[in-house]
Amino acid sequence: MALGERCPVLKFEDLGDERGKLVVIEGGQSVPFEINRVFYIYKSDKTVVRGGTQTGYRSLS
């Protein structure tokens, strides 16, 4: 069995505009296992304010 069959590369759709890109990954929908939800931001300018509606967060490190 080829590596690509054992470990497929998952591709996620992104949302975005000139301020940057956002990827939302949800368990059981975006990935074939259970997780809560992951947000990934990229191609964002350092001057753009992010997380304005955030009420709390947990560091992953």
N, C-alpha and C positions, 0 to 999 in steps of 0.2 A: 504494500500500500504506500503510495507516494505521500510525502510530507504534507502537501496541499490538501490531501484527503483526510489526513489525521488531524491537521491543525489548520483549518480554513481561515483565511484572512477575512475579517468582517469589515464591511464598508458602511459608514454611517452618513446620513444626509445632514447637511448643515443649513442653518438659518443665518442670514446676515445681510449686511449692507456695508457702506464705507467705514463704519465704526469698528467692524470686526465680524468674526464668525462665531456661532454658537452651535454646539452639538449636544443633543440630549440623548442619553442612553438609559433605557428602562429595562428592568429584568422581565424576562418572559416575552418581551416584544422585540427589543433591539438586539438582545443577546439570548442564547438558548439556555439560560440559567437564571436563578432568582437573585436579584440585587434590588436595592431601593431605586435610586435614580442618581445618575452622574451627569453633571454639566461640565462641558469642556469649552473654554474660550480660547481662540487663537487669532492671529493676524489682527490684533487689537493695538491701537495706538496707546501709548502710556498715558496720554492726557485724557483719555475717555474715562468717565466715571462709570464704574460697574457695581452691581449689587445694591442698587438704591432701594429695592423692596425687600432686601434680605433682613430676616428677623433674628438670625442666629446661624452659626456655622460651627463645624467641627474640623479641626486640622487633621490631615491624613498622616502627618509625620510624627 
